[in-house]
Amino acid sequence: MAEYSEVGTGTTVFTDDRLVEGPLIFLDSPRAVIDFVANGDPANTIVLARGGTTTFLTPALTAGVKGVITLQGAPESHLGILSREYGIPAVMGVTFTSGIRSSRGEVIPADGVRVRLDVSAKAGRVLAEPGAPVDDTPVPTPDEAALAMAAQIELLLQQFQGTIPHGSAGDAMVRAEFSTDVLTLTEENTHRELTLEECNELLRYFNWNIWDFLALRATEGESGLIPRQEYECISCVHNWQRYPTWYRLILDRVGVDGLIEIGATARREPANKVNLLHTWCTISTPLFGRGILGDLGIAATDDRAEDVRVVWQFARSLYKGLWGEGPMFTSMRNYRAPVLDQPWLDRFLADVQPLGENRDLFTSFNASTEMLAFLLYFDNRSGLNDSGPYDLGDGRFMIVRDHFLRDDMYHWHDVAADLPHCITQAMVFTPEPGLELLLMDGGTLFTNPGNYLKYLTDVAVYVRREWDTPATEIRRIDTTEMQAILDICGPVTDKLYRRIANMSARDKIALCIYAAV
């Protein structure tokens, strides 16, 4: 066997002992992705992209590339999540030490060079065949200021404010200094007006909570398809400017008890956007917008204090309906979100069937519908939500996953007219010891090790045809209907990708804002 040499290192999305080898191609534009899928050999090719956002490589992932490498990003990024769902080996955030120069001066292997991905450990390696082209032109060395900034960013990604870690340890550290119990929902503190100290402690905790979920995702990098930083900033500012007014109108109309009842929808119904993710977003998006205006010096840090209070009252009422009494966030609940009422779990458990020979079909179905949901909602999670794990009492657990495939309020969803509004997957796992689960407040499941699907043993899949289809009419589908939905997803995804790729940057930002609001 030819002696390959290491040319780059990064982080593995999920570990795998199989040999991953093939010619490499660098994809740096949507047109390059489209041309590669149309004229290349995806099944035998390893693709290289700059960023870790899902939508840019959509056609390549659906075509079933052999492996993925990125220059930016982390396993928790959207692309990392989808590579995991597809079972495509991936190494992210790779720094190459040998190769040619891209148009931007990045060191990368030349197109056509055969590379191997070593994904057997968390530290992923990229190796290249003997004789691979090398450009020995010296790479400019970053100055001391740039290096210091990079080190500071790395520290802030690993520790909130440079001192507080991710996970339950960080949750405990943040709450240790609080003087109120405002983070624990009660009948009394949900209905009354919050004190200034309670609002400030909520803000301090939520700053950490947002960082805990998004810090590693901040390294996704550029999309190449979607101008994410631009639309996220503008949409969050829009939320802060408008949402408090809407929250007041809703509170005036239905009251706190009415909001609690709305929040409880997440317990009563799967396949509903009143869920863990969107409840969290009622706080995160407007407060992000407030922070952006403050950082830009456009608004004072204490500006519109009453609007902050309204945001918290609105969100806490929804959370009261979601959980009942008790801790407000999954980060306070050991990252567990067993939201659905027991009758749904009983139904799901009665319906699930062993995967058996249908494992490949379900894996493709799960990944393809998730990919389409990301693309329909312009690379944000508005079309996705996980809940669980639900302990089944015999060592197994269940995750319930919603993928929203069509929403007629968005005019670009016309491509998905033949798809149901939402599909729901009840997935039963029989894990080995040591599997770690985190169900984040953004409705996202993270696991360690990353390849959690190998523990999946039983599944039931359901459809909610329209957004207002009664919950009692959510129905289970068989493998024939799953295949029919899967067959539709491919052309829909391709058509939408091409449509987005041909949009102007201004139009993309406008539609992205619409999707995110």
Kinemage of the C-alpha trace (Angstrom):
@kinemage 1
@onewidth
@group {chain A} dominant
@subgroup {mainchain}
@vectorlist {calphas} color= white
{ca met a 1} P 0.000 0.000 0.000
{ca ala a 2} L 1.378 3.426 -0.927
{ca glu a 3} L 2.801 5.451 1.936
{ca tyr a 4} L 0.542 8.433 2.454
{ca ser a 5} L 1.731 11.398 4.543
{ca glu a 6} L -0.190 13.598 6.936
{ca val a 7} L -1.013 17.005 5.462
{ca gly a 8} L -3.688 18.314 7.810
{ca thr a 9} L -5.439 17.847 11.151
{ca gly a 10} L -8.854 18.811 12.470
{ca thr a 11} L -11.749 17.465 14.532
{ca thr a 12} L -13.704 14.325 13.672
{ca val a 13} L -17.492 14.618 13.584
{ca phe a 14} L -17.936 10.969 14.574
{ca thr a 15} L -15.365 8.242 14.954
{ca asp a 16} L -15.266 5.332 12.523
{ca asp a 17} L -12.657 2.650 11.832
{ca arg a 18} L -13.379 2.290 8.117
{ca leu a 19} L -10.890 3.406 5.488
{ca val a 20} L -12.063 6.591 3.786
{ca glu a 21} L -10.043 7.308 0.658
{ca gly a 22} L -10.675 9.053 -2.645
{ca pro a 23} L -9.795 11.976 -4.900
{ca leu a 24} L -10.422 15.397 -3.381
{ca ile a 25} L -12.222 18.372 -4.887
{ca phe a 26} L -12.416 21.876 -3.422
{ca leu a 27} L -15.903 23.393 -3.717
{ca asp a 28} L -15.851 27.156 -3.194
{ca ser a 29} L -19.124 28.355 -4.767
{ca pro a 30} L -22.696 27.125 -5.241
{ca arg a 31} L -22.022 26.792 -8.980
{ca ala a 32} L -19.036 24.552 -8.254
{ca val a 33} L -21.260 22.360 -6.052
{ca ile a 34} L -23.941 22.097 -8.745
{ca asp a 35} L -21.419 21.291 -11.481
{ca phe a 36} L -19.691 18.685 -9.316
{ca val a 37} L -22.928 16.843 -8.582
{ca ala a 38} L -23.955 16.981 -12.254
{ca asn a 39} L -20.642 15.938 -13.757
{ca gly a 40} L -18.490 14.427 -11.019
{ca asp a 41} L -18.419 11.142 -9.120
{ca pro a 42} L -19.814 12.044 -5.672
{ca ala a 43} L -19.943 8.506 -4.292
{ca asn a 44} L -16.171 8.108 -4.694
{ca thr a 45} L -15.045 11.691 -3.969
{ca ile a 46} L -14.030 13.537 -0.816
{ca val a 47} L -15.149 17.169 -0.876
{ca leu a 48} L -13.449 20.158 0.755
{ca ala a 49} L -15.343 23.340 1.665
{ca arg a 50} L -14.505 26.422 3.674
{ca gly a 51} L -17.328 26.583 6.193
{ca gly a 52} L -19.379 24.332 8.415
{ca thr a 53} L -22.861 25.469 7.409
{ca thr a 54} L -25.230 22.811 6.139
{ca thr a 55} L -26.864 24.374 3.132
{ca phe a 56} L -23.779 25.150 1.039
{ca leu a 57} L -22.987 21.460 0.468
{ca thr a 58} L -26.624 20.357 0.257
{ca pro a 59} L -26.486 18.747 -3.228
{ca ala a 60} L -23.175 17.053 -2.441
{ca leu a 61} L -24.515 15.534 0.782
{ca thr a 62} L -27.728 14.339 -0.840
{ca ala a 63} L -25.657 12.853 -3.681
{ca gly a 64} L -23.778 10.808 -1.079
{ca val a 65} L -20.173 11.987 -1.151
{ca lys a 66} L -17.558 9.679 0.348
{ca gly a 67} L -16.206 12.188 2.875
{ca val a 68} L -16.213 15.842 3.911
{ca ile a 69} L -13.405 18.175 4.967
{ca thr a 70} L -13.828 21.799 6.040
{ca leu a 71} L -11.349 24.583 6.741
{ca gln a 72} L -13.689 26.131 9.315
{ca gly a 73} L -16.281 24.744 11.683
{ca ala a 74} L -16.777 22.193 14.418
{ca pro a 75} L -18.733 18.925 14.838
{ca glu a 76} L -21.549 20.848 16.566
{ca ser a 77} L -22.075 22.990 13.453
{ca his a 78} L -25.034 22.421 11.150
{ca leu a 79} L -22.839 20.660 8.616
{ca gly a 80} L -21.397 18.488 11.361
{ca ile a 81} L -24.904 17.501 12.444
{ca leu a 82} L -25.940 16.571 8.899
{ca ser a 83} L -22.725 14.677 8.163
{ca arg a 84} L -23.504 12.646 11.265
{ca glu a 85} L -27.102 12.015 10.151
{ca tyr a 86} L -25.986 10.905 6.688
{ca gly a 87} L -23.186 8.800 8.164
{ca ile a 88} L -20.636 10.606 5.976
{ca pro a 89} L -17.154 10.687 7.590
{ca ala a 90} L -16.073 14.277 8.152
{ca val a 91} L -13.115 16.171 9.567
{ca met a 92} L -13.795 19.831 10.352
{ca gly a 93} L -11.662 22.876 11.064
{ca val a 94} L -8.674 21.366 9.253
{ca thr a 95} L -5.364 23.208 9.093
{ca phe a 96} L -3.286 22.018 6.141
{ca thr a 97} L 0.502 22.085 6.333
{ca ser a 98} L 1.170 21.040 2.757
{ca gly a 99} L -0.539 21.649 -0.571
{ca ile a 100} L -1.196 24.352 -3.102
{ca arg a 101} L -2.771 27.791 -2.595
{ca ser a 102} L -6.437 28.568 -3.085
{ca ser a 103} L -7.549 31.847 -4.678
{ca arg a 104} L -7.526 33.313 -1.161
{ca gly a 105} L -4.119 31.957 -0.289
{ca glu a 106} L -5.320 29.039 1.870
{ca val a 107} L -3.169 25.913 1.908
{ca ile a 108} L -5.229 23.019 0.508
{ca pro a 109} L -4.602 19.791 -1.434
{ca ala a 110} L -4.880 20.157 -5.199
{ca asp a 111} L -8.036 18.928 -6.916
{ca gly a 112} L -7.694 15.288 -7.868
{ca val a 113} L -5.151 14.392 -5.178
{ca arg a 114} L -6.111 11.151 -3.445
{ca val a 115} L -6.500 11.684 0.271
{ca arg a 116} L -7.334 9.492 3.242
{ca leu a 117} L -9.408 10.540 6.221
{ca asp a 118} L -8.389 9.024 9.526
{ca val a 119} L -11.533 9.400 11.632
{ca ser a 120} L -10.702 6.688 14.146
{ca ala a 121} L -10.204 9.241 16.940
{ca lys a 122} L -11.572 12.659 17.906
{ca ala a 123} L -8.468 14.283 16.448
{ca gly a 124} L -9.011 13.714 12.731
{ca arg a 125} L -6.169 13.460 10.241
{ca val a 126} L -5.965 14.054 6.490
{ca leu a 127} L -3.255 12.179 4.580
{ca ala a 128} L -2.277 12.687 0.940
{ca glu a 129} L -0.811 10.332 -1.649
{ca pro a 130} L 2.901 10.503 -2.559
{ca gly a 131} L 3.749 13.128 -5.150
{ca ala a 132} L 0.866 15.469 -4.352
{ca pro a 133} L 1.553 18.983 -5.712
{ca val a 134} L 3.136 21.366 -3.215
{ca asp a 135} L 3.472 25.140 -3.333
{ca asp a 136} L 6.443 26.052 -1.134
{ca thr a 137} L 5.734 29.776 -1.220
{ca pro a 138} L 5.994 30.921 2.417
{ca val a 139} L 2.671 31.449 4.098
{ca pro a 140} L 2.441 34.909 5.712
{ca thr a 141} L 2.874 34.633 9.471
{ca pro a 142} L 0.099 36.336 11.479
{ca asp a 143} L 1.308 39.284 13.520
{ca glu a 144} L 1.308 39.170 17.312
{ca ala a 145} L -1.970 41.065 17.584
{ca ala a 146} L -3.752 38.598 15.293
{ca leu a 147} L -2.356 35.633 17.206
{ca ala a 148} L -3.405 37.147 20.524
{ca met a 149} L -6.900 37.789 19.203
{ca ala a 150} L -7.175 34.210 17.917
{ca ala a 151} L -6.097 32.891 21.326
{ca gln a 152} L -8.671 35.086 23.068
{ca ile a 153} L -11.436 33.907 20.733
{ca glu a 154} L -10.475 30.285 21.358
{ca leu a 155} L -10.635 30.852 25.117
{ca leu a 156} L -14.046 32.513 24.855
{ca leu a 157} L -15.352 29.598 22.776
{ca gln a 158} L -14.221 27.184 25.471
{ca gln a 159} L -15.132 29.239 28.544
{ca phe a 160} L -17.846 31.867 29.003
{ca gln a 161} L -16.159 35.191 29.879
{ca gly a 162} L -12.939 33.197 30.040
{ca thr a 163} L -13.892 31.475 33.313
{ca ile a 164} L -17.135 29.467 33.126
{ca pro a 165} L -17.246 26.117 31.260
{ca his a 166} L -19.911 24.451 29.160
{ca gly a 167} L -22.415 21.985 30.580
{ca ser a 168} L -23.771 21.249 34.038
{ca ala a 169} L -20.605 22.515 35.730
{ca gly a 170} L -21.109 25.902 34.088
{ca asp a 171} L -24.790 25.944 35.017
{ca ala a 172} L -23.896 25.365 38.673
{ca met a 173} L -21.208 28.080 38.648
{ca val a 174} L -23.521 30.702 37.145
{ca arg a 175} L -26.375 30.000 39.546
{ca ala a 176} L -24.178 29.785 42.660
{ca glu a 177} L -24.027 33.574 43.001
{ca phe a 178} L -27.743 34.279 42.476
{ca ser a 179} L -29.842 35.697 45.303
{ca thr a 180} L -33.300 34.890 43.858
{ca asp a 181} L -35.022 31.700 42.688
{ca val a 182} L -36.380 33.314 39.519
{ca leu a 183} L -34.943 30.490 37.369
{ca thr a 184} L -37.318 28.061 39.068
{ca leu a 185} L -40.842 28.468 37.741
{ca thr a 186} L -43.639 28.670 40.292
{ca glu a 187} L -47.286 29.695 40.148
{ca glu a 188} L -46.472 32.794 42.183
{ca asn a 189} L -43.428 34.125 40.334
{ca thr a 190} L -44.888 33.400 36.893
{ca his a 191} L -47.942 35.577 37.445
{ca arg a 192} L -46.444 38.570 39.234
{ca glu a 193} L -44.232 41.326 37.863
{ca leu a 194} L -40.534 40.514 38.077
{ca thr a 195} L -38.210 42.616 40.214
{ca leu a 196} L -35.208 44.393 38.747
{ca glu a 197} L -32.847 41.946 40.455
{ca glu a 198} L -34.775 38.966 39.043
{ca cys a 199} L -34.574 40.406 35.522
{ca asn a 200} L -30.850 40.991 35.890
{ca glu a 201} L -30.262 37.446 37.129
{ca leu a 202} L -32.316 36.046 34.248
{ca leu a 203} L -30.197 38.069 31.838
{ca arg a 204} L -26.949 36.887 33.440
{ca tyr a 205} L -28.002 33.257 33.261
{ca phe a 206} L -29.321 33.504 29.724
{ca asn a 207} L -26.101 35.093 28.492
{ca trp a 208} L -24.315 31.934 29.598
{ca asn a 209} L -27.116 29.680 28.318
{ca ile a 210} L -26.924 31.147 24.798
{ca trp a 211} L -23.140 30.847 24.800
{ca asp a 212} L -23.364 27.240 26.041
{ca phe a 213} L -25.477 26.312 23.018
{ca leu a 214} L -23.948 28.490 20.327
{ca ala a 215} L -20.273 29.033 21.175
{ca leu a 216} L -18.969 26.031 19.282
{ca arg a 217} L -21.433 26.702 16.482
{ca ala a 218} L -19.884 30.165 16.159
{ca thr a 219} L -17.022 28.498 14.315
{ca glu a 220} L -19.219 27.359 11.416
{ca gly a 221} L -17.672 30.019 9.216
{ca glu a 222} L -19.030 31.301 5.953
{ca ser a 223} L -21.769 29.539 4.054
{ca gly a 224} L -20.959 30.312 0.436
{ca leu a 225} L -24.720 30.157 -0.191
{ca ile a 226} L -26.513 31.959 2.665
{ca pro a 227} L -25.339 35.347 4.081
{ca arg a 228} L -25.978 34.157 7.615
{ca gln a 229} L -24.207 36.790 9.688
{ca glu a 230} L -25.996 39.573 7.820
{ca tyr a 231} L -29.493 38.153 8.069
{ca glu a 232} L -29.100 36.971 11.654
{ca cys a 233} L -28.020 40.418 12.817
{ca ile a 234} L -30.800 42.221 10.960
{ca ser a 235} L -33.522 39.753 11.939
{ca cys a 236} L -32.552 39.809 15.636
{ca val a 237} L -32.574 43.618 15.652
{ca his a 238} L -35.980 43.497 13.959
{ca asn a 239} L -37.187 41.097 16.654
{ca trp a 240} L -36.054 43.434 19.427
{ca gln a 241} L -37.693 46.416 17.737
{ca arg a 242} L -41.049 44.710 17.167
{ca tyr a 243} L -41.559 41.660 19.370
{ca pro a 244} L -42.073 43.360 22.760
{ca thr a 245} L -45.015 45.223 21.239
{ca trp a 246} L -46.493 41.982 19.917
{ca tyr a 247} L -45.847 40.232 23.228
{ca arg a 248} L -47.819 42.965 25.024
{ca leu a 249} L -50.706 42.627 22.580
{ca ile a 250} L -50.833 38.866 23.126
{ca leu a 251} L -50.556 39.217 26.907
{ca asp a 252} L -53.339 41.797 26.902
{ca arg a 253} L -55.542 39.483 24.845
{ca val a 254} L -55.004 36.101 26.565
{ca gly a 255} L -53.213 36.922 29.819
{ca val a 256} L -50.541 34.902 31.572
{ca asp a 257} L -52.855 31.905 31.967
{ca gly a 258} L -53.616 31.943 28.259
{ca leu a 259} L -49.911 31.928 27.447
{ca ile a 260} L -49.347 29.072 29.872
{ca glu a 261} L -52.029 27.142 28.021
{ca ile a 262} L -50.371 27.907 24.676
{ca gly a 263} L -46.996 26.768 26.036
{ca ala a 264} L -48.554 23.492 27.128
{ca thr a 265} L -49.200 22.683 23.465
{ca ala a 266} L -45.635 21.336 23.370
{ca arg a 267} L -46.703 18.613 25.827
{ca arg a 268} L -49.942 17.792 24.065
{ca glu a 269} L -48.758 17.706 20.443
{ca pro a 270} L -45.711 16.633 18.490
{ca ala a 271} L -45.290 18.196 15.017
{ca asn a 272} L -46.157 21.631 16.399
{ca lys a 273} L -43.981 24.744 16.287
{ca val a 274} L -45.007 25.587 19.816
{ca asn a 275} L -42.057 23.546 20.995
{ca leu a 276} L -38.805 23.668 22.940
{ca leu a 277} L -36.878 25.497 20.193
{ca his a 278} L -39.401 28.214 19.502
{ca thr a 279} L -40.067 28.836 23.191
{ca trp a 280} L -36.332 29.409 23.666
{ca cys a 281} L -36.312 31.708 20.614
{ca thr a 282} L -38.974 33.985 22.126
{ca ile a 283} L -36.137 35.138 24.409
{ca ser a 284} L -32.973 34.607 22.406
{ca thr a 285} L -33.753 36.464 19.191
{ca pro a 286} L -35.007 39.780 20.656
{ca leu a 287} L -32.309 39.813 23.334
{ca phe a 288} L -29.671 39.125 20.689
{ca gly a 289} L -30.998 42.162 18.837
{ca arg a 290} L -30.813 44.259 22.001
{ca gly a 291} L -27.214 43.171 22.498
{ca ile a 292} L -26.260 43.980 18.905
{ca leu a 293} L -27.634 47.524 19.184
{ca gly a 294} L -25.798 47.959 22.486
{ca asp a 295} L -22.496 46.717 21.083
{ca leu a 296} L -22.839 49.073 18.121
{ca gly a 297} L -23.420 52.008 20.464
{ca ile a 298} L -26.859 52.618 18.973
{ca ala a 299} L -28.729 51.931 22.223
{ca ala a 300} L -27.742 52.231 25.880
{ca thr a 301} L -27.363 48.997 27.833
{ca asp a 302} L -30.293 49.980 30.096
{ca asp a 303} L -32.511 51.116 27.220
{ca arg a 304} L -36.157 49.925 27.230
{ca ala a 305} L -35.943 48.077 30.540
{ca glu a 306} L -39.714 47.534 30.543
{ca asp a 307} L -39.465 45.748 27.195
{ca val a 308} L -36.920 43.366 28.718
{ca arg a 309} L -39.376 42.654 31.522
{ca val a 310} L -42.152 41.949 28.989
{ca val a 311} L -39.930 39.542 27.037
{ca trp a 312} L -39.216 37.592 30.206
{ca gln a 313} L -42.827 37.522 31.368
{ca phe a 314} L -43.943 36.284 27.963
{ca ala a 315} L -41.284 33.573 27.722
{ca arg a 316} L -41.603 32.411 31.336
{ca ser a 317} L -45.348 31.958 30.847
{ca leu a 318} L -44.695 29.717 27.836
{ca tyr a 319} L -42.084 27.770 29.806
{ca lys a 320} L -44.559 27.337 32.672
{ca gly a 321} L -46.895 25.652 30.203
{ca leu a 322} L -44.037 23.592 28.759
{ca trp a 323} L -42.704 22.206 32.054
{ca gly a 324} L -45.217 22.972 34.746
{ca glu a 325} L -43.248 24.066 37.795
{ca gly a 326} L -39.520 23.653 38.214
{ca pro a 327} L -36.289 24.598 36.389
{ca met a 328} L -36.775 26.789 33.337
{ca phe a 329} L -34.047 25.517 30.981
{ca thr a 330} L -32.771 22.098 29.911
{ca ser a 331} L -29.315 23.299 30.988
{ca met a 332} L -30.759 23.230 34.527
{ca arg a 333} L -32.274 19.779 33.949
{ca asn a 334} L -29.095 17.873 33.138
{ca tyr a 335} L -29.841 18.593 29.463
{ca arg a 336} L -32.981 16.487 29.408
{ca ala a 337} L -36.255 17.555 27.763
{ca pro a 338} L -38.856 14.769 28.109
{ca val a 339} L -41.623 17.175 27.145
{ca leu a 340} L -44.431 15.075 25.608
{ca asp a 341} L -47.274 13.722 27.720
{ca gln a 342} L -47.298 10.002 28.485
{ca pro a 343} L -50.168 9.044 26.112
{ca trp a 344} L -47.998 10.040 23.143
{ca leu a 345} L -45.097 7.979 24.417
{ca asp a 346} L -47.413 5.018 24.935
{ca arg a 347} L -48.649 5.346 21.364
{ca phe a 348} L -45.154 5.680 19.931
{ca leu a 349} L -43.865 2.714 21.879
{ca ala a 350} L -46.776 0.596 20.686
{ca asp a 351} L -46.096 1.592 17.072
{ca val a 352} L -42.304 1.322 16.759
{ca gln a 353} L -40.913 -1.502 14.645
{ca pro a 354} L -37.389 -2.978 14.530
{ca leu a 355} L -35.283 -1.334 11.833
{ca gly a 356} L -33.932 -4.587 10.448
{ca glu a 357} L -33.438 -4.375 6.696
{ca asn a 358} L -34.955 -0.859 6.639
{ca arg a 359} L -32.010 0.784 8.424
{ca asp a 360} L -30.564 2.290 5.235
{ca leu a 361} L -33.982 3.610 4.190
{ca phe a 362} L -34.563 5.289 7.538
{ca thr a 363} L -31.064 6.754 7.678
{ca ser a 364} L -31.581 8.339 4.246
{ca phe a 365} L -35.085 9.488 5.174
{ca asn a 366} L -33.937 11.090 8.437
{ca ala a 367} L -30.977 12.861 6.825
{ca ser a 368} L -32.776 14.007 3.667
{ca thr a 369} L -35.796 15.459 5.458
{ca glu a 370} L -33.512 17.210 7.949
{ca met a 371} L -31.432 18.616 5.116
{ca leu a 372} L -34.521 19.942 3.358
{ca ala a 373} L -35.767 21.532 6.588
{ca phe a 374} L -32.441 23.350 6.978
{ca leu a 375} L -32.592 24.606 3.390
{ca leu a 376} L -36.260 25.653 3.490
{ca tyr a 377} L -35.535 27.764 6.576
{ca phe a 378} L -32.306 29.242 5.185
{ca asp a 379} L -29.827 27.373 7.333
{ca asn a 380} L -31.466 27.963 10.690
{ca arg a 381} L -33.190 25.450 12.954
{ca ser a 382} L -36.741 26.841 12.671
{ca gly a 383} L -37.789 23.685 10.832
{ca leu a 384} L -36.356 21.199 13.349
{ca asn a 385} L -36.937 20.126 16.947
{ca asp a 386} L -35.910 17.214 19.194
{ca ser a 387} L -37.306 16.239 22.578
{ca gly a 388} L -36.269 13.609 25.096
{ca pro a 389} L -34.574 11.425 26.007
{ca tyr a 390} L -37.578 9.527 27.315
{ca asp a 391} L -36.405 6.781 29.648
{ca leu a 392} L -38.234 3.554 28.760
{ca gly a 393} L -37.247 1.854 32.001
{ca asp a 394} L -35.375 -1.091 30.496
{ca gly a 395} L -32.107 0.586 29.583
{ca arg a 396} L -33.522 1.995 26.347
{ca phe a 397} L -34.555 5.575 25.617
{ca met a 398} L -36.614 7.393 22.984
{ca ile a 399} L -35.940 10.608 21.067
{ca val a 400} L -38.878 12.287 19.294
{ca arg a 401} L -37.810 14.391 16.305
{ca asp a 402} L -39.846 16.808 14.157
{ca his a 403} L -38.824 17.939 10.665
{ca phe a 404} L -41.028 20.691 9.209
{ca leu a 405} L -41.055 20.264 5.433
{ca arg a 406} L -43.636 22.788 4.262
{ca asp a 407} L -45.093 26.014 5.595
{ca asp a 408} L -47.353 27.835 3.187
{ca met a 409} L -46.749 31.228 4.831
{ca tyr a 410} L -43.301 31.212 3.172
{ca his a 411} L -43.721 31.662 -0.574
{ca trp a 412} L -40.528 29.775 -1.466
{ca his a 413} L -42.023 26.679 0.166
{ca asp a 414} L -44.080 26.214 -3.001
{ca val a 415} L -41.361 23.787 -4.103
{ca ala a 416} L -42.509 21.517 -1.250
{ca ala a 417} L -46.232 21.599 -2.123
{ca asp a 418} L -46.390 17.799 -2.409
{ca leu a 419} L -44.795 17.190 0.983
{ca pro a 420} L -46.527 17.080 4.382
{ca his a 421} L -46.216 20.009 6.774
{ca cys a 422} L -44.245 17.925 9.254
{ca ile a 423} L -42.880 14.450 9.784
{ca thr a 424} L -42.291 13.078 13.286
{ca gln a 425} L -39.862 10.276 14.097
{ca ala a 426} L -40.114 8.260 17.308
{ca met a 427} L -36.670 6.677 17.628
{ca val a 428} L -35.824 4.028 20.229
{ca phe a 429} L -32.175 3.465 21.155
{ca thr a 430} L -30.457 0.615 22.953
{ca pro a 431} L -27.198 2.277 23.991
{ca glu a 432} L -23.924 0.874 25.189
{ca pro a 433} L -22.458 2.166 28.491
{ca gly a 434} L -20.790 5.528 28.198
{ca leu a 435} L -23.085 7.180 25.648
{ca glu a 436} L -23.542 10.815 26.721
{ca leu a 437} L -26.644 12.764 25.705
{ca leu a 438} L -27.270 16.501 25.681
{ca leu a 439} L -30.676 17.819 24.609
{ca met a 440} L -29.962 21.523 24.289
{ca asp a 441} L -32.455 24.340 24.877
{ca gly a 442} L -32.453 24.969 21.136
{ca gly a 443} L -34.125 21.584 20.571
{ca thr a 444} L -30.892 19.972 19.364
{ca leu a 445} L -29.520 16.568 20.376
{ca phe a 446} L -25.747 16.243 20.813
{ca thr a 447} L -24.123 12.940 21.725
{ca asn a 448} L -20.696 11.640 22.605
{ca pro a 449} L -19.680 9.617 20.686
{ca gly a 450} L -21.202 11.433 17.731
{ca asn a 451} L -22.431 8.393 15.790
{ca tyr a 452} L -25.486 7.811 17.979
{ca leu a 453} L -27.515 6.285 15.127
{ca lys a 454} L -25.641 3.005 15.462
{ca tyr a 455} L -27.589 2.506 18.716
{ca leu a 456} L -30.956 3.027 16.978
{ca thr a 457} L -33.029 -0.175 17.048
{ca asp a 458} L -36.719 0.698 16.575
{ca val a 459} L -38.605 3.473 14.753
{ca ala a 460} L -42.064 4.779 13.954
{ca val a 461} L -42.633 7.670 11.517
{ca tyr a 462} L -45.706 9.925 11.396
{ca val a 463} L -46.996 12.767 9.217
{ca arg a 464} L -49.026 15.869 10.016
{ca arg a 465} L -50.353 16.841 6.620
{ca glu a 466} L -51.203 20.502 7.310
{ca trp a 467} L -50.211 22.806 10.132
{ca asp a 468} L -53.804 22.790 11.381
{ca thr a 469} L -54.411 19.063 10.976
{ca pro a 470} L -55.817 17.996 14.376
{ca ala a 471} L -53.287 16.214 16.534
{ca thr a 472} L -55.653 13.268 16.700
{ca glu a 473} L -55.155 12.855 12.930
{ca ile a 474} L -51.364 12.631 12.982
{ca arg a 475} L -50.849 9.235 11.383
{ca arg a 476} L -48.136 6.631 11.163
{ca ile a 477} L -46.712 5.876 7.709
{ca asp a 478} L -45.138 2.702 6.384
{ca thr a 479} L -41.892 2.213 4.485
{ca thr a 480} L -43.629 2.630 1.121
{ca glu a 481} L -44.818 6.128 2.042
{ca met a 482} L -41.443 6.939 3.589
{ca gln a 483} L -39.810 6.060 0.270
{ca ala a 484} L -42.348 8.198 -1.602
{ca ile a 485} L -41.533 11.226 0.605
{ca leu a 486} L -37.828 10.539 0.196
{ca asp a 487} L -38.232 10.424 -3.591
{ca ile a 488} L -39.884 13.861 -3.529
{ca cys a 489} L -37.275 15.388 -1.195
{ca gly a 490} L -34.407 14.968 -3.662
{ca pro a 491} L -35.853 17.011 -6.563
{ca val a 492} L -37.337 19.588 -4.161
{ca thr a 493} L -33.954 20.103 -2.481
{ca asp a 494} L -32.197 20.437 -5.830
{ca lys a 495} L -34.744 22.923 -7.176
{ca leu a 496} L -34.619 25.089 -4.058
{ca tyr a 497} L -30.818 25.070 -3.938
{ca arg a 498} L -30.624 26.281 -7.533
{ca arg a 499} L -33.245 28.942 -6.860
{ca ile a 500} L -31.337 30.279 -3.837
{ca ala a 501} L -28.000 30.120 -5.652
{ca asn a 502} L -29.394 32.405 -8.375
{ca met a 503} L -30.759 35.022 -5.947
{ca ser a 504} L -29.039 38.332 -5.316
{ca ala a 505} L -27.445 38.823 -1.901
{ca arg a 506} L -30.141 41.375 -1.055
{ca asp a 507} L -32.955 38.946 -1.869
{ca lys a 508} L -31.308 36.185 0.160
{ca ile a 509} L -31.013 38.423 3.204
{ca ala a 510} L -34.630 39.573 2.866
{ca leu a 511} L -35.978 36.031 2.671
{ca cys a 512} L -33.634 34.832 5.417
{ca ile a 513} L -34.993 37.502 7.732
{ca tyr a 514} L -38.517 36.391 6.877
{ca ala a 515} L -37.650 32.764 7.633
{ca ala a 516} L -35.952 33.583 10.921
{ca val a 517} L -38.603 35.961 12.295
